[in-house]
């Protein structure tokens, strides 16, 4: 029995050496705490913005709960902090932008204290977005972005988004809390509290405004929405059909790999091409070509040029079968060549049948070297297809009919001399939605 007690006593002293046990003292009488009380300024105070509600909790660590809070100093006008036991909530809506310093002391149940001091300076709505204003509005859905605003069809619905830009360099989506209006009312249509805009039934240019804290988007003028009615013509029908083909192709699981589309400079869509020779597959078709905007191909997809596809041998085919073709132009050289004159694929520009599957990574040498990657769709079957030996050329006579004046393919695509026709609404909306940014590492020439 004595041996067991002695052994337990030794074990106690081994486990509880001076300074090793919680609450024990070491030489000089200093108390060692294993879980000291700590408090710091909550990160959310750096995100405070004028006229936006704040709910920011100070959260101490360590010590013994419950905590009690007091503060000295102050908070920006419109803000306060709850004190006493269970307090520490900084809330309210700051009405100004002047910085105010506060010192908060937290006391735990054992009487230990911790202190933090911080400055809160609400950001003002004084930044500037791409529209040159502290609030910019963009339209989502089937709308064509133009230098003047957006173009869409009459009686169509667009989701408007209001983005604010602040003095601290941050941006914030104000769509749910902005005040939305369209003008002139009531012919402009209607806009909901969440920015869902239904355009007027008459062809006209309307304006949509989002206002918050006395600031209205686009320097107070609102964003222009031009509602138009489609023009019926063979050329407009071809552009509209190209948009439908592009939308359907990009919805396929076994479609164009996203990684390829994101690196393409231009897209050519030739809808309903009729192949007229069994086993040879010679064909002739007319379609459209659209490119990313700007001379560096870094902007949004822009106004289409009419394009003609001719000749070639596409391998074993079914005679008389209507086929859609989609071609990706992977560098500026191929795009510039086609816009200037007739180009023979395989000679004037290297071409390859494209891989399929939206998640496929096309990193083989053949695809990396190819300037043009081509696909076909016939009777619901979508696949890569070789168009080597075929020719592509601008269809300038069709461009004149589409735009109502003589304008070259180069001027349309590279120089932006014309606005996109309403018939390009679906084509451009789909491409700008699915591939808004050029992801090619270096835009090759």
C-alpha positions, 0 to 999 in steps of 0.5 A: 500500500505504501509503495502504491501511494509513493508511486502516485505521489511521484507521478503527481510531481512529474506531471505538475512541475513548477510552471507546468500546471494551469494557474501555477506560479513560477519564480517571482510569483508570475502567473502562467495562463494556458488560455489568455484572453485576447481581442482584436479589431474585427476584419469587417470594420475595414469594409464599412461603407457610407449609407450601408447597414453594418453588423460587425461582431467583436469576437474575443478568444480565450479567457472565461466566458461570458465577456463584458464590453465597454468602449471609449472614444466613439463611432461614425455618425449612425453607428454604435456598439452594444456594451455590457455582458454579451455585447460587442456588436458594432452596428448601424448605418454610417451617414458620413465618411469621417474616421472615428477611433474607438477603444474597446475593453473586454473583461472575462468572468475571472476579471482578466481584461484585453484591449483593442483600438481601431479606426473606422472610416466609412468609404464614400460612393465616389469611385469610378467604374468603366461608365465613368460614374460611381454606379454603372449598370449592365444588361444580362440576357439577349442584348447587344452591347454598343458604344451607346448602350445596349440593343435588344428586341421590343418587349424583351426582358433583361436582367440589369445589374448595378455595380457601385465603386467606392473610395476604398477601391472596392466594388459592390453589387447594389442590384437588390437595394438600388431604386430602379426606374425606366424613362420615359414612362410608361412607354419604356416598359417596366423595371422591377425592384430587383432590376428585371427590365421589360422593354417597351413594345415600341421601337425606341431608345429608353433609359434605365437608371439605378439610384443609391444614396443620391447617386445615379448610374452613368453620370445620372443619365442612366444606361440607354436601351434601344428596343428594335424590331427585327428586319426581315431579309435573307442575310438577317435570317442567316445571322439569326440561324447562326446564333441558334446553331451556336447556342445549340452546339454550346449546350451539347455535353459532347460539344466544343471544349470550353478551353478551346473556345476561350482561346479562340479569336474568332468564330465562323458559323455556317448554318445548313450547308448542303453537301451535294456529292455522295462520298466526296462531300463537296459543299457550298454554304454561306455564314457569318464570322464574328471576332472578339473586339479591338485590334488585339482581340481582347474585347467582347464579341462584335458585329459579324461579317458575312462569309462564304464557304466553298469546295473541299472534300470533307470525307465520306458524307451522305449526299444532300444532307444539310450540315452546320459548320462551326470553325474556331480561328485560333490566332490573328493571322488566320482571322486577318487573312480570311477578312482580306481575301479567299483562303484555302484551308490547309494551304493558306491556313493550317486546319484540324478537326476539333476534339469534342467534350466540354471538359476536354483539354485540347493540348495535343500538338495538332490542336496547338499548331492548328490555326483553324479548328472545325466541327460539323453537325448533321442529323444531331451528330456533332463531331470534329471534321476536316475542312482541308481543301475548302475555301473561306472568303468574305461575302461583301455583297451580303455585307452590303445588304445586311448593313445597308451600305458598302462596308468591307469585312475588315472594317466590320470586324477589326475596325468596328465601323458598324453596330451589330444588327439585331439579328446577331442578338443571340449569336453575340449574347451566347458567345459573350456569356460562354466566353467573355474573356480571351484566355489565350496566353499571348494573342498570336499574330 
